């Protein structure tokens, strides 16, 4: 079942249920699918981007990455079961992949982030099979040669799970354009997770994650990059939710 938050349909699964569905689909070797992990910023972007909305409509799973989405769902009287944080999902799926001998591929991140994240994960899970990592060059989305190279690397590696850390909406748009050709059972957009796992970006303390203050911590750590997203974006998200509660917003 999916609920509606500001015109975005979001799956009402627990974290463990999401993991189970991804693993089951991967092991079964089902047709290629992709998972999106929306937060409040995604919801704002989806209001104005019709192509982004189309991508969301075709996703295998749409899982709430941000605590503000849980607050919004509760306020709208359609509560969600769980937060499904992208970094936590990445780490959990890698742990299971090691157990079940599933190959993973890491695409994106800052230069060196995917390689460092892979090293960190293999140190934790020695049986983890890294099929490959690749950091595309800046502006790759407008370079046909680079796009072809990315696809050839992933197809040759034949991973079971592809983790895409290109940032939204770039990672979702690239995945949607390529997931069928790549033939990977499940592709998951995970934003800045490679940097977090690699220790290149400091993650908020657990208590801030649980209380919904992770955004504030990230703003302090990277103010130049994130001030607009949070200082302007958060009030706009709250306004959208209020409009929905009062019956002024469009339905999904």
C-alpha positions as CSV (number, residue, x, y, z in Angstrom):
1,X,0.0,0.0,0.0
2,X,1.2,3.5,-0.8
3,X,0.2,6.7,0.9
4,X,0.2,10.2,-0.6
5,X,2.4,13.0,0.7
6,X,2.1,16.1,-1.4
7,X,1.3,14.1,-4.6
8,X,4.1,11.6,-4.0
9,X,3.1,8.0,-3.5
10,X,5.3,6.4,-0.8
11,X,5.4,2.7,0.2
12,X,4.2,1.8,3.7
13,X,6.8,-0.8,4.5
14,X,9.1,-1.2,7.5
15,X,12.8,-1.1,7.0
16,X,13.1,-4.9,7.2
17,X,10.2,-5.4,4.8
18,X,12.0,-3.2,2.2
19,X,15.2,-5.2,2.7
20,X,13.3,-8.5,2.3
21,X,11.5,-7.4,-0.9
22,X,14.8,-6.2,-2.5
23,X,16.7,-9.4,-1.5
24,X,13.8,-11.7,-2.7
25,X,13.6,-9.9,-6.0
26,X,17.4,-10.0,-6.5
27,X,17.7,-13.7,-5.7
28,X,14.8,-14.6,-7.9
29,X,16.5,-12.8,-10.8
30,X,13.4,-10.9,-11.6
31,X,13.2,-8.3,-14.4
32,X,15.3,-5.2,-13.7
33,X,13.8,-2.8,-11.2
34,X,14.8,0.3,-9.3
35,X,14.3,1.8,-5.8
36,X,14.0,5.5,-5.0
37,X,14.5,7.0,-1.5
38,X,12.7,10.3,-1.2
39,X,13.2,13.0,1.4
40,X,11.6,16.4,1.7
41,X,13.8,17.9,-1.0
42,X,12.7,15.2,-3.5
43,X,9.1,16.0,-2.7
44,X,9.7,19.7,-3.6
45,X,11.5,18.8,-6.8
46,X,8.7,16.4,-7.8
47,X,6.2,19.3,-7.7
48,X,7.8,21.0,-10.7
49,X,9.4,18.1,-12.6
50,X,7.0,15.9,-14.6
51,X,9.7,13.5,-15.8
52,X,10.9,13.0,-12.2
53,X,7.3,12.2,-11.2
54,X,7.1,9.7,-14.1
55,X,10.2,8.0,-12.7
56,X,8.7,7.7,-9.3
57,X,5.5,6.2,-10.6
58,X,7.4,3.3,-12.2
59,X,9.7,2.6,-9.2
60,X,9.7,-0.9,-7.7
61,X,9.8,0.7,-4.2
62,X,9.4,4.3,-3.0
63,X,10.7,4.4,0.5
64,X,10.9,7.3,3.0
65,X,14.5,8.4,3.6
66,X,13.8,11.4,5.7
67,X,12.2,11.7,9.2
68,X,10.2,14.8,8.0
69,X,8.3,12.4,5.7
70,X,7.3,10.3,8.7
71,X,6.2,13.4,10.6
72,X,4.2,14.6,7.5
73,X,2.5,11.2,7.1
74,X,1.5,11.2,10.8
75,X,0.2,14.8,10.5
76,X,-1.8,13.7,7.4
77,X,-3.3,10.8,9.4
78,X,-1.7,8.2,7.1
79,X,1.3,7.1,9.2
80,X,4.3,5.3,7.8
81,X,5.8,2.3,9.5
82,X,9.4,3.2,9.4
83,X,12.2,5.4,8.1
84,X,14.2,3.7,5.4
85,X,17.4,5.7,5.4
86,X,19.4,5.3,2.2
87,X,22.7,4.8,4.0
88,X,21.3,2.2,6.4
89,X,19.7,0.4,3.5
90,X,23.0,0.4,1.6
91,X,24.9,-1.0,4.5
92,X,22.3,-3.7,5.3
93,X,22.0,-4.8,1.7
94,X,25.8,-5.1,1.5
95,X,25.8,-7.2,4.7
96,X,23.2,-9.6,3.2
97,X,25.0,-9.6,-0.2
98,X,28.1,-10.9,1.6
99,X,26.1,-13.7,3.2
100,X,24.3,-14.7,0.0
101,X,27.2,-14.2,-2.4
102,X,25.5,-11.5,-4.3
103,X,27.7,-9.1,-6.3
104,X,27.4,-5.3,-5.9
105,X,28.5,-2.3,-8.0
106,X,29.0,1.2,-6.7
107,X,28.5,4.0,-9.2
108,X,29.0,7.7,-8.4
109,X,30.0,9.6,-5.3
110,X,32.9,12.1,-5.1
111,X,36.2,11.0,-6.6
112,X,37.5,8.1,-4.5
113,X,34.3,7.8,-2.4
114,X,33.1,4.6,-4.0
115,X,36.5,2.9,-3.8
116,X,36.9,3.9,-0.1
117,X,33.3,2.8,0.7
118,X,34.0,-0.5,-1.0
119,X,37.2,-1.0,1.1
120,X,35.3,-0.2,4.3
121,X,32.5,-2.6,3.5
122,X,34.9,-5.4,2.6
123,X,36.8,-4.9,5.8
124,X,33.5,-5.4,7.6
125,X,32.3,-8.3,5.4
126,X,35.3,-10.1,3.9
127,X,33.0,-12.3,1.7
128,X,31.4,-9.2,0.0
129,X,31.8,-9.4,-3.8
130,X,32.5,-6.0,-5.3
131,X,31.8,-6.4,-9.0
132,X,33.1,-2.9,-9.6
133,X,33.1,0.8,-8.8
134,X,33.1,3.8,-11.0
135,X,33.1,7.6,-10.5
136,X,31.8,9.3,-13.7
137,X,33.5,12.5,-14.9
138,X,31.8,15.8,-14.2
139,X,29.0,16.5,-16.6
140,X,28.9,12.8,-17.7
141,X,25.2,13.0,-18.4
142,X,25.8,15.1,-21.5
143,X,28.8,13.0,-22.8
144,X,27.7,10.0,-25.0
145,X,31.1,8.4,-24.7
146,X,31.1,8.5,-20.9
147,X,27.5,7.2,-20.8
148,X,28.4,4.3,-23.0
149,X,31.5,3.6,-20.8
150,X,29.4,3.5,-17.7
151,X,26.9,1.0,-19.2
152,X,29.7,-1.2,-20.6
153,X,31.4,-1.4,-17.2
154,X,28.2,-2.4,-15.4
155,X,27.0,-4.9,-18.0
156,X,30.4,-6.5,-18.0
157,X,30.5,-6.7,-14.2
158,X,26.9,-8.2,-14.1
159,X,26.1,-7.2,-10.5
160,X,23.0,-8.3,-8.6
161,X,22.6,-4.9,-7.0
162,X,23.6,-1.6,-8.4
163,X,24.0,1.3,-5.9
164,X,23.8,4.7,-7.5
165,X,25.2,7.7,-5.6
166,X,24.8,10.6,-8.1
167,X,22.5,12.8,-6.1
168,X,18.8,13.5,-6.9
169,X,17.3,13.9,-9.3
170,X,20.4,13.0,-11.5
171,X,20.7,9.4,-10.1
172,X,17.0,8.7,-10.6
173,X,17.0,10.1,-14.1
174,X,20.1,8.2,-15.1
175,X,18.8,4.9,-13.6
176,X,15.4,5.3,-15.3
177,X,17.1,5.8,-18.7
178,X,19.4,2.8,-18.3
179,X,18.1,0.2,-15.9
180,X,16.4,-2.0,-18.6
181,X,19.6,-2.1,-20.7
182,X,21.8,-2.8,-17.8
183,X,19.8,-5.9,-16.7
184,X,20.7,-5.5,-13.0
185,X,17.9,-7.0,-10.8
186,X,17.7,-4.0,-8.5
187,X,19.3,-0.5,-8.7
188,X,19.1,1.7,-5.6
189,X,19.6,5.5,-5.5
190,X,21.4,6.3,-2.3
191,X,22.7,9.9,-2.6
192,X,25.7,10.7,-0.5
193,X,25.9,7.3,1.2
194,X,29.3,6.4,-0.3
195,X,30.9,9.4,1.3
196,X,29.2,8.7,4.6
197,X,30.3,5.0,4.7
198,X,33.8,6.0,3.6
199,X,34.1,8.6,6.4
200,X,34.6,11.5,3.9
201,X,31.4,13.1,5.3
202,X,30.6,12.9,8.9
203,X,27.2,11.4,9.7
204,X,25.0,12.8,12.4
205,X,24.9,11.2,15.9
206,X,22.3,8.5,16.2
207,X,20.1,10.7,18.5
208,X,20.0,13.4,15.8
209,X,19.1,10.8,13.2
210,X,16.2,9.5,15.3
211,X,14.9,12.9,16.3
212,X,14.8,14.2,12.8
213,X,17.7,16.6,13.2
214,X,20.1,15.0,10.8
215,X,19.4,17.8,8.3
216,X,20.6,20.3,10.9
217,X,23.8,18.4,11.4
218,X,24.4,18.1,7.7
219,X,23.8,21.9,7.3
220,X,26.5,22.6,9.9
221,X,28.9,20.2,8.3
222,X,28.3,21.5,4.7
223,X,26.7,24.9,4.9
224,X,27.9,26.1,1.5
225,X,26.3,23.2,-0.4
226,X,23.2,22.6,1.7
227,X,22.0,26.0,3.0
228,X,19.5,26.5,0.2
229,X,18.1,23.0,0.5
230,X,17.3,23.3,4.2
231,X,16.8,27.0,5.0
232,X,14.5,27.5,2.0
233,X,13.4,24.0,1.3
234,X,12.2,22.9,4.8
235,X,9.6,25.8,5.1
236,X,8.4,25.1,1.6
237,X,7.9,21.4,2.4
238,X,5.9,22.3,5.6
239,X,3.7,24.6,3.5
240,X,3.0,21.9,1.0
241,X,2.0,19.5,3.8
242,X,-0.3,22.1,5.4
243,X,-1.9,22.7,2.1
244,X,-2.6,19.0,1.7
245,X,-4.0,18.8,5.2
246,X,-6.3,21.7,4.5
247,X,-7.4,20.1,1.2
248,X,-5.8,22.5,-1.2
249,X,-3.2,20.3,-2.8
250,X,-3.4,17.9,-5.7
251,X,-3.8,14.2,-5.1
252,X,-1.2,11.7,-6.3
